[in-house]
């Protein structure tokens, strides 16, 4: 259970980085 939680945390972390990265590109592109 603990291992799955750590895996999910990493996946969530990676996902939020990608989301932030893409949002930054969109913001830069609209300027």
C-alpha positions in Angstrom: 0.0 0.0 0.0 2.8 2.4 0.9 4.6 1.8 -2.3 1.5 2.5 -4.4 0.9 5.7 -2.5 4.5 6.8 -3.2 4.0 5.9 -6.9 0.8 7.8 -7.1 2.4 10.8 -5.4 5.2 10.8 -8.0 2.6 10.5 -10.8 0.7 13.4 -9.4 3.9 15.4 -9.0 4.9 14.7 -12.6 1.4 15.5 -13.8 1.3 18.9 -12.0 4.7 19.8 -13.5 3.4 19.0 -17.0 0.2 21.0 -16.3 2.2 24.0 -15.1 4.6 23.7 -18.0 1.8 23.6 -20.6 -0.1 26.4 -18.9 3.1 28.5 -19.1 3.5 27.8 -22.8 -0.2 28.8 -23.4 0.3 32.0 -21.4 3.5 32.9 -23.3 1.9 32.1 -26.6 -1.1 34.4 -26.0 1.1 37.4 -25.2 
